[in-house]
Amino acid sequence: MPTIRFTDITGLVPEPFYPQPAKFYIPEWLQKLPPYHNDGGNPQTAKRCMPMLDAVMSGYTIVLTEDLEVTERDEKPYYKWAEGLGIEWHGVAQASTHPKVTNAPIAKWLNPWSIETPHGYSCLFVSPLNSEGLPVKPFAGIVDTDSYISPVNFPFLLSPLNYQGTIEAGTPIVQVIPFQREEWVSEFHSGTTDSIRRAERFILSKFKGVYRNFMRKPRSFR
């Protein structure tokens, strides 16, 4: 089983704020959602949707390792942090055509974690999937963490852009999804095939649970 290694370069991050498997950070709205409803039609809710759940449970979640206070000065966000590396900046020109970038410099959270994966593996860094209401929305990126093992810092935008308040340590900021690099080619076909028809018949043979019980492959992040 491949191992992903997180190293705190500061040696100061409290253990409650270590990265954890993303399965421990299922979005609150999805946790509260009942698996079934009584409104007619398909009684299952997104709580029963394995593709959605697998997305939110894939990889690992990096959280803020210090409280981050956001106020406003000169009509721009002003940041203050309790401890840790805190915030640096990117100039507006680096993403001037982004629809949500304003005249304020782009904040960048200085991540204390070095991340190292085995040879041939990279990491996709994204805002926690299917999550709403998080005040920090990082830009997505891919890093070849088998060769680049310095900490990856995270430029982000506030959500909403005029957010003010304290973002507490422990707030999810980035979902880290390791993957093996491979070369791919694409093909295009038209019409159905025997294997597609057999799969469709199999799906229709059960009222529910075909993908969950027969087609989904196990995955593990520890």
PELINVEN-V729404 format. One record per residue. PSI is psi in whole degrees, -180 to 180 (none if undefined). D_CENTER is the distance of its C-alpha to the mean C-alpha in Angstrom with 2 decimals. Layout:
PSI/D_CENTER ; PSI/D_CENTER
//
This chain:
127/21.82 ; 151/19.79 ; 133/18.84 ; 131/16.04 ; 123/17.64 ; 126/16.31 ; 123/19.26 ; 107/19.77 ; -18/21.98 ; -24/23.40 ; 15/24.38 ; -5/23.96 ; 125/20.59 ; 142/21.55 ; -35/20.50 ; -16/18.89 ; 21/16.18 ; 154/15.45 ; 146/12.08 ; 158/12.05 ; 139/11.02 ; -20/8.11 ; -19/11.16 ; 0/12.42 ; 40/9.92 ; 132/10.62 ; 145/10.88 ; -40/14.46 ; -34/15.72 ; -34/14.98 ; -39/16.59 ; -19/19.57 ; 128/20.07 ; 152/23.09 ; -22/22.98 ; 157/26.12 ; 171/27.99 ; 31/31.63 ; 14/31.57 ; 173/32.90 ; -144/31.52 ; 115/28.66 ; -11/28.37 ; 147/24.93 ; -178/21.90 ; -19/18.20 ; -25/18.29 ; 4/20.14 ; 103/17.92 ; -38/16.73 ; -39/14.73 ; -44/12.62 ; -41/12.52 ; -35/11.85 ; -48/8.69 ; -21/7.32 ; 4/9.19 ; 135/8.39 ; -145/8.21 ; 153/7.97 ; 127/6.80 ; 132/8.70 ; 161/10.65 ; 137/13.40 ; 5/16.47 ; 152/19.00 ; 141/19.90 ; 115/19.53 ; 129/22.26 ; 120/22.16 ; -166/25.56 ; 135/27.38 ; 130/30.03 ; 40/31.86 ; 26/29.56 ; 151/26.52 ; 141/23.78 ; 130/25.05 ; 142/22.98 ; 136/24.36 ; 152/22.80 ; -37/24.40 ; 174/23.91 ; -170/21.86 ; -30/21.34 ; -139/20.24 ; 139/19.91 ; -170/21.34 ; 149/21.69 ; 143/21.54 ; 152/24.44 ; -36/24.17 ; -22/25.77 ; -16/22.77 ; 42/21.02 ; -23/24.05 ; -2/23.64 ; 135/20.18 ; -18/21.10 ; 2/19.61 ; 128/20.82 ; -156/24.00 ; 4/26.68 ; 141/24.75 ; 152/23.34 ; 120/19.58 ; 148/18.29 ; 116/16.51 ; 129/15.32 ; 104/17.03 ; 127/14.90 ; -2/17.43 ; 121/15.80 ; 137/17.23 ; 127/15.28 ; 131/17.61 ; 163/17.44 ; 165/20.58 ; 132/22.49 ; 0/21.09 ; 138/17.40 ; 177/14.73 ; 136/11.03 ; 125/8.47 ; 120/6.40 ; 161/4.19 ; 139/4.05 ; 125/2.86 ; 142/4.75 ; 22/8.41 ; 139/8.45 ; 153/11.52 ; -1/13.55 ; 133/11.31 ; -12/13.68 ; 124/11.54 ; 97/9.78 ; 154/9.21 ; 143/10.47 ; 152/8.74 ; 161/10.74 ; 134/12.03 ; 136/14.21 ; 89/16.92 ; 7/16.49 ; -18/19.69 ; -37/21.70 ; 103/19.83 ; 9/19.34 ; 156/19.68 ; 138/16.86 ; 118/14.31 ; 160/14.42 ; 99/12.09 ; 144/14.01 ; 165/12.97 ; 150/14.77 ; 151/15.71 ; 108/15.28 ; 169/18.11 ; -27/19.57 ; 20/22.43 ; 137/20.49 ; 140/22.68 ; -170/22.45 ; 121/21.10 ; 116/17.41 ; 147/17.87 ; 139/16.95 ; -9/14.48 ; 127/12.30 ; 137/8.53 ; -36/7.63 ; 139/4.90 ; 127/2.85 ; 118/6.03 ; 104/7.55 ; 147/11.29 ; 155/13.71 ; 130/17.43 ; 132/18.90 ; 157/21.55 ; 137/23.81 ; 151/23.78 ; 153/26.44 ; 148/26.46 ; 153/29.27 ; 132/30.35 ; 165/32.70 ; 144/34.39 ; 178/35.49 ; 171/34.78 ; 168/35.62 ; -42/37.04 ; -36/33.82 ; -44/31.90 ; -40/34.74 ; -42/34.78 ; -42/31.07 ; -40/31.64 ; -39/34.69 ; -44/32.85 ; -41/30.13 ; -11/32.98 ; -13/34.89 ; 147/32.74 ; -36/32.04 ; 163/28.51 ; 10/26.26 ; -50/27.12 ; -48/23.64 ; -44/22.53 ; -22/25.82 ; -23/26.95 ; -31/24.39 ; 138/20.99 ; 143/20.68 ; 149/19.69 ; 155/16.70 ; 133/16.20 ; 118/13.92 ; none/16.06
//
